[in-house]
Amino acid sequence: MRKPAQLIPAALAVVALFSVMALASPVCAQDNNDATMTQPPAAAAPMKAHKGGAPMQHVEDRIKTLHEKLKITSAQEPQWDAVAQAMRDNANAIHALIEERHQNAKTMTAVDDLESYEKITDQHADGLKKLIPVFQTLYDTMSPEQKANADKVFGQFEGHRHPKAASGK
């Protein structure tokens, strides 16, 4: 069990990690008691099981947008399908944790609240561990122009620029 002083940086890391993950995951769930809680992806529940479908539709929209922006070729579709499935699985897993958090919100202690954020952060990290290898496989099939474009697409999120993308290398 982490000490309370160690949980604060972990909670702050959630916000930073979610910002980075936005291209690969939805930003959506809201807490009843605080500002916006960003939600990335998840794996247990099927996508259609979500009430209203909005977060899962966001993932599908993100997948479609990235497919277009990354200029995925027909030859790259098998690798892209693995990336898209990892995004869906991540969205489902995070969604399940967000739903659990909302269901327990009225009975959670401050420590429970922080621990729920920790679970979400851990799931984000696990999701990245699953997403990165399949994205690397896709990236390895890309032409130099596609790679430069991918670097730019990921580097321009929220005004952040990767050194390679900014310098045109």
N, C-alpha and C positions, 0 to 999 in steps of 0.2 A: 504494500500500500504506500502510495506517495504521500509525503507531508504536504499540508495545505500550501506552503510557500512554493512547492514544486508544481502545483497544479495551475497556478496563475500563468506561468510561461507556457504551459501546455495549452491552456485555453486561448491564449494569444496566438499560439502557433496554429490553432484551428483556423482562425481568420486568415492568416497569411497563406496557409496551405490551400484553403478554399479559393482564394484569389488566383493562385497558380493553376488550380484544377479546373477553372471555369470553362476552358475550351474542351475539356474532356468530361465535364459533368455539369449538371444543372445547378443553378443557384436559386433556391426557392423557399424552403420551409421557413415559417415564422413561429417564434415563440409567443405565447400569450402574454408573457410578462416582460419581455425585453425586445430590443430592436430586432432587426432581421438576422436570422441564423442561416447561413448559407448551407445549402444541401448539395452535396455531390451525389454520386451514384450509389447502387446497392444490389443482393443476390437471392434472397429467399423467396419473395413474393413475385408472381408473374406480373408483368407490366399492366395487364388489363385489370388487375385486382385493385388498383389504386382508385379511390373515390374521385370522380371528376376527371381523372386522367391527366391533369395539367402538368405535374412534374415529369411524368413519363413522356408526355408529348413534348416537353421541353428537351428531353434527351434525344428523342427522335428528330426533332428540329435541329439540334446541335449536330447530330450524326449527318443529316442531310447537308447542312451548311458546310461542315468540314469536308465532306466528300467533294462538294463543288469547289471549295477554296483550295483544296489540296490537288485538285485535278486528277483524281484517281482514274486510271485507265482500266479497260476491261481485263487486261492481263493481271492487274493488281487487285481485282475484286476479292479473290480468296483471302489475301492478306488483310484487306480492308474489312471484310466480314468478321475476321477475328478481332480487329480493333473495335468495331461497332458492338460486337457481342460483349467484349470486356466493359465497354461503356455502359451498356444496358445492365449487365450483372452488377457493376459498381453502383449504379443508380438504384437498383432494387435493394441492395444491401444497406445503403445509407438510408433509403426511404423507410425500411423496416425499423432502423434505429431511431429515426425521427418520430415515427408513429409511436413507438414504445415510449419515447420521451414525452410526447404529448399526452398519451394515456396516463402516464404516471405523474404528470406535472403538479397536480394538486397535493400529492402526498410526498413529494420528494423533499428531502432536507437539502441544505446548501451543499453538503458533501455529495449527496446523490446527484444533484444538478451538475456539479463539476465532473463527477464520474461518468455521467451520460455524455458530456462533451468529450471526455477522454475516449469513450467507446467509439464515438463518431470519428474522432481524429485517428484512432487506431485503424478503423475501417478504411478511412481515406488512404492511409499509408499502405494498407494491404491492397487496396484497389490500384494504387500506383504501381505496386510490385507486380500486379497482374497486367496492367496496361502497358507499361514500358517495354517489356519484351515483345509483345505483339506489335506495338508501334515500331519498335526497332526493326522487326522483320519487314514490315511495310516500308519503312524509311530506306532500308537497304536495297529495295527494288526500285526506288525512285531514280529518275534521271537527275543529273546535276541541277537542272533548272527547277525540277519539282522539289528537290531538297532545299534549294535557296528559297523557293516559295514557301515551303513548310516552315523553315526557320523564320521567315518574315511573318507568316500567319500566327505562329505561336509567340513570336517576339513582340508583336504589336498589341497584344492584349493589354488593355488598361494603360496604354501609353508606354509600357515597358518594352524596351528593345534589347534584343540579344546583341552582343558586340558584332557577331558575324552579320546579322541582318542590317544593323545600322551602318556598317562599313561597306556593305555590298559584296563581301567576300563569300 
